[in-house]
Amino acid sequence: MSDEVQTKPQINFDEFAKVDLRVARVVEAEPHPNADRLLKLKVDDGSGEPRQICAGVRAFYKPEDLVGRLIVIVANLAPRQIRGEESRGMLLAASNQPKGDEEERRVVLLTTMEEIEPGSIVS
């Protein structure tokens, strides 16, 4: 890990409170058809409608290893098109290095220590 920790600008609590963090269960996972570094995930976020998220974790996780796992997502991130696929949220992961050197970089998905219902609020 780098000796220097990179930080982002400080925000106030009201700004942070706008972020809707939720638990979601991965129900499907497959390689993104148009991007080598992305996986296309379908998640159950407790809403009753499947949510698609595109995530840059393909170098670190096999799709079949994610199915059934509970992850933490940003549920209120505006949808965007990523290489022709809509992504409606973002999964949270920790990394020991900034993006760039994928060989030495380790990425770990944030998950729950115990089973909890999809849609549960993370605070």
C-alpha positions in Angstrom: 0.0 0.0 0.0 1.2 3.5 -0.8 2.8 5.4 2.1 0.7 8.4 1.3 -3.1 8.1 1.9 -5.0 10.0 -0.8 -8.0 12.0 0.6 -10.9 13.7 -0.9 -12.4 17.1 0.0 -14.2 17.2 3.4 -18.0 17.2 3.2 -20.6 18.0 5.8 -23.0 15.5 7.4 -26.0 16.8 5.3 -24.1 16.0 2.1 -23.2 12.5 3.3 -26.8 11.9 4.5 -27.9 12.2 0.8 -26.1 8.9 -0.1 -28.5 6.0 0.1 -26.4 3.0 1.1 -28.3 -0.4 1.0 -27.7 -4.1 1.2 -28.3 -6.0 -2.0 -28.0 -9.6 -3.0 -26.3 -10.5 -6.3 -28.8 -12.7 -8.2 -26.9 -12.8 -11.6 -23.4 -11.9 -12.7 -21.8 -12.1 -16.1 -19.0 -10.4 -18.0 -20.0 -7.1 -19.6 -20.3 -7.7 -23.3 -18.5 -4.6 -24.3 -15.9 -4.0 -21.6 -13.0 -6.3 -20.5 -12.8 -4.9 -16.9 -16.5 -4.8 -16.1 -19.0 -7.3 -14.7 -22.7 -6.8 -15.2 -24.6 -7.6 -12.1 -28.3 -8.0 -11.4 -29.1 -7.4 -7.7 -32.1 -7.7 -5.4 -32.2 -4.4 -3.5 -35.4 -5.2 -1.7 -37.5 -3.0 -4.1 -39.1 -6.0 -5.9 -37.5 -4.9 -9.2 -34.1 -6.3 -10.2 -31.4 -3.6 -10.5 -28.5 -3.7 -12.9 -25.1 -2.5 -11.8 -21.9 -2.5 -13.9 -18.8 -2.8 -11.8 -15.1 -2.8 -12.6 -14.3 -5.9 -10.6 -13.8 -8.4 -13.4 -10.1 -8.8 -12.7 -10.8 -9.6 -9.1 -13.9 -11.7 -9.0 -15.4 -14.5 -11.1 -19.1 -13.9 -11.9 -20.1 -17.3 -10.3 -18.4 -16.4 -7.1 -20.6 -13.3 -6.6 -24.0 -14.9 -7.1 -25.8 -15.1 -3.8 -23.5 -12.7 -2.0 -24.7 -9.7 0.0 -23.0 -6.5 -1.1 -23.4 -2.8 -0.2 -24.5 -0.5 -2.9 -25.2 3.2 -3.5 -28.8 3.0 -4.4 -29.6 6.6 -5.3 -26.7 7.2 -7.8 -28.1 8.6 -11.1 -28.3 5.9 -13.8 -25.7 6.0 -16.5 -24.8 4.1 -19.7 -21.5 2.3 -19.4 -20.5 0.8 -22.8 -24.1 0.3 -23.9 -25.4 -1.1 -20.6 -27.4 0.9 -18.0 -25.9 0.9 -14.5 -28.3 1.9 -11.8 -26.1 2.2 -8.8 -22.6 1.4 -7.6 -21.2 -1.4 -5.4 -18.8 -0.5 -2.7 -15.4 -2.0 -2.5 -12.1 -1.3 -0.7 -8.7 -1.2 -2.5 -5.2 -1.1 -1.3 -4.0 0.9 -4.4 -5.5 3.5 -6.7 -6.7 2.3 -10.1 -3.9 1.7 -12.6 -1.6 -1.1 -11.6 -4.0 -4.0 -11.6 -1.4 -6.6 -10.9 -0.5 -5.3 -7.4 -4.0 -3.9 -6.7 -6.3 -5.8 -4.4 -10.1 -5.1 -4.4 -12.4 -6.4 -1.8 -16.2 -6.0 -1.9 -17.9 -4.6 1.1 -20.4 -7.0 2.5 -22.2 -7.8 5.7 -20.9 -10.0 8.6 -24.3 -11.7 8.9 -27.3 -12.4 6.8 -29.7 -9.5 6.5 -32.6 -8.7 4.1 -31.8 -7.0 0.8 -32.9 -3.4 1.0 -31.6 -3.0 4.6 -30.3 0.5 5.2 -26.5 0.9 5.8 -25.8 3.8 8.2 
